[in-house]
Amino acid sequence: MLKIAASSAAVALAGVMALVLFGTGSSPAARDDSASAPKYSHIQLRSFMAPVVAPGSSRTRMEPVTLIIEVEAAESEGMCNLTPRIQDAVTTELHRAPLVSAAEAGFDVGDAEPRLATVLNRAVGRAAIHRVYLIPGVRKLGEGTAARLPYAHLVGCKKI
């Protein structure tokens, strides 16, 4: 009798462990949809000219940059409508504190990306922008620049 009770307890324990490890038995399709849903979307804006200053100099020159913003997936549609405001805020901030040219070609992004994320969140009125990518040079929309970012989920804004 003791042997049967011990084996029943072991079976019950195994059942509880399986339930904890493998879930409540909901359909695999429901689990896959929530697991594959991206948390963030990337929106590539048009390239523009940004001020770049040499270290130890006050002279600025203009260089082309491409801006990609990372937003929560639910916010991506609303961000497409705010691209003029976003571009204006970026231009204003970069003229206030220009990018610094690198020793080799191009420029050093340095603290510009986190600084721009803060400025852009203030411009759109909420903490919707998770990260900002500044890429030296002109990148065409749909060229695949944003697709090369880790865990990229691209959203195309038709009216950019």
SEMARLUM-921405 format. One record per residue (C-alpha): x, y, z; residue in three letters. Coordinates in Angstrom, 2 decimals, padded with zeros to 5 digits. Example, Ala and Ser with C-alpha at 12.3 -4.5 7.8 and 13.67 -1.06 7.14 Angstrom:
012.30; -004.50; 007.80; ALA
013.67; -001.06; 007.14; SER
END
This chain:
000.00; 000.00; 000.00; MET
002.82; 002.37; 000.88; LEU
004.44; 001.61; -002.49; LYS
001.26; 002.59; -004.39; ILE
000.91; 005.89; -002.45; ALA
004.55; 006.79; -003.13; ALA
004.19; 006.09; -006.85; SER
000.95; 008.12; -006.99; SER
002.70; 011.02; -005.31; ALA
005.56; 010.75; -007.79; ALA
003.13; 010.78; -010.73; VAL
001.30; 013.79; -009.28; ALA
004.62; 015.63; -008.74; LEU
005.66; 014.83; -012.32; ALA
002.33; 016.19; -013.57; GLY
002.76; 019.44; -011.65; VAL
006.33; 019.82; -012.93; MET
005.17; 019.24; -016.53; ALA
002.44; 021.82; -016.08; LEU
004.92; 024.36; -014.74; VAL
007.52; 023.65; -017.43; LEU
005.26; 023.37; -020.46; PHE
002.43; 025.74; -019.62; GLY
-001.25; 025.31; -019.10; THR
-001.95; 023.47; -022.32; GLY
-003.03; 026.47; -024.40; SER
-002.73; 026.00; -028.12; SER
000.77; 026.26; -029.59; PRO
-000.48; 028.81; -032.13; ALA
-001.46; 031.21; -029.35; ALA
001.95; 030.86; -027.71; ARG
003.82; 031.31; -031.02; ASP
001.95; 034.52; -031.89; ASP
002.86; 036.20; -028.62; SER
006.42; 034.87; -028.69; ALA
007.09; 036.01; -032.27; SER
005.47; 039.43; -031.88; ALA
008.28; 041.99; -031.95; PRO
008.67; 044.26; -028.97; LYS
010.31; 047.09; -030.94; TYR
010.03; 048.43; -034.48; SER
012.65; 050.39; -036.40; HIS
011.72; 053.42; -038.47; ILE
014.28; 054.85; -040.87; GLN
013.92; 058.55; -041.56; LEU
015.26; 060.43; -044.55; ARG
018.96; 061.26; -044.55; SER
019.90; 064.85; -043.74; PHE
022.95; 067.06; -043.27; MET
024.23; 067.33; -039.70; ALA
026.85; 069.69; -038.27; PRO
030.21; 068.11; -037.40; VAL
032.99; 069.91; -035.57; VAL
036.68; 068.95; -035.39; ALA
038.08; 068.41; -031.87; PRO
039.50; 071.65; -030.52; GLY
037.94; 073.73; -033.29; SER
034.87; 075.91; -033.55; SER
034.44; 075.48; -037.31; ARG
031.67; 073.17; -038.35; THR
031.12; 071.33; -041.56; ARG
028.00; 069.53; -042.72; MET
027.98; 065.77; -043.28; GLU
025.15; 063.48; -044.30; PRO
023.66; 061.16; -041.66; VAL
020.80; 058.69; -041.58; THR
018.56; 058.45; -038.53; LEU
016.82; 055.26; -037.43; ILE
014.57; 055.29; -034.38; ILE
013.58; 052.26; -032.35; GLU
010.06; 052.49; -030.92; VAL
007.69; 050.09; -029.25; GLU
005.78; 048.12; -031.88; ALA
002.45; 049.59; -030.78; ALA
003.78; 053.15; -031.22; GLU
005.13; 052.74; -034.76; SER
002.06; 054.05; -036.63; GLU
001.92; 057.20; -034.51; GLY
005.63; 057.88; -034.98; MET
005.22; 057.98; -038.76; CYS
002.87; 060.94; -038.33; ASN
005.43; 062.72; -036.12; LEU
008.46; 062.50; -038.43; THR
008.54; 066.27; -039.21; PRO
008.61; 067.02; -035.47; ARG
011.30; 064.36; -034.94; ILE
013.50; 065.69; -037.74; GLN
013.14; 069.25; -036.43; ASP
014.10; 068.21; -032.89; ALA
017.15; 066.29; -034.16; VAL
018.32; 069.19; -036.31; THR
017.90; 071.68; -033.47; THR
019.78; 069.47; -030.98; GLU
022.64; 068.74; -033.37; LEU
023.09; 072.45; -034.12; HIS
023.15; 073.11; -030.36; ARG
025.78; 070.41; -029.74; ALA
027.36; 069.23; -033.04; PRO
028.80; 065.78; -033.64; LEU
032.58; 065.47; -033.22; VAL
034.66; 064.34; -036.18; SER
036.68; 061.18; -035.73; ALA
040.42; 060.89; -036.22; ALA
039.80; 058.77; -039.31; GLU
036.99; 059.45; -041.76; ALA
033.48; 060.33; -040.64; GLY
032.45; 061.36; -037.15; PHE
032.13; 059.97; -033.66; ASP
028.55; 059.49; -032.50; VAL
029.68; 059.46; -028.86; GLY
026.88; 060.51; -026.53; ASP
024.68; 061.82; -029.35; ALA
022.44; 058.74; -029.62; GLU
021.25; 058.66; -025.96; PRO
021.04; 062.47; -025.94; ARG
018.86; 062.43; -029.05; LEU
016.60; 059.74; -027.59; ALA
015.92; 062.02; -024.61; THR
015.31; 065.05; -026.84; VAL
012.99; 063.10; -029.14; LEU
010.94; 061.70; -026.27; ASN
010.48; 065.26; -025.05; ARG
009.49; 066.38; -028.57; ALA
006.83; 063.70; -029.02; VAL
005.50; 064.20; -025.50; GLY
005.96; 060.66; -024.17; ARG
008.66; 058.04; -023.66; ALA
007.98; 056.25; -026.95; ALA
011.47; 056.20; -028.46; ILE
013.65; 053.46; -027.02; HIS
016.86; 054.03; -028.97; ARG
018.27; 056.21; -031.75; VAL
020.82; 055.09; -034.35; TYR
022.88; 057.73; -036.20; LEU
024.57; 056.23; -039.24; ILE
027.17; 058.22; -041.18; PRO
026.30; 058.79; -044.82; GLY
023.19; 058.66; -046.95; VAL
021.22; 055.43; -046.83; ARG
018.25; 055.01; -049.13; LYS
014.95; 054.05; -047.59; LEU
014.42; 050.34; -047.96; GLY
018.08; 049.70; -048.72; GLU
018.36; 047.30; -045.81; GLY
020.30; 049.53; -043.42; THR
017.74; 049.18; -040.65; ALA
017.28; 045.49; -041.45; ALA
020.87; 044.84; -040.39; ARG
020.19; 046.04; -036.85; LEU
019.91; 043.26; -034.26; PRO
016.35; 041.96; -033.90; TYR
015.13; 044.44; -036.48; ALA
011.43; 044.78; -037.26; HIS
010.96; 047.40; -039.93; LEU
008.03; 049.72; -040.34; VAL
007.79; 051.76; -043.49; GLY
006.31; 055.22; -043.29; CYS
004.71; 055.96; -046.63; LYS
004.61; 059.73; -046.14; LYS
008.19; 060.32; -044.98; ILE
END
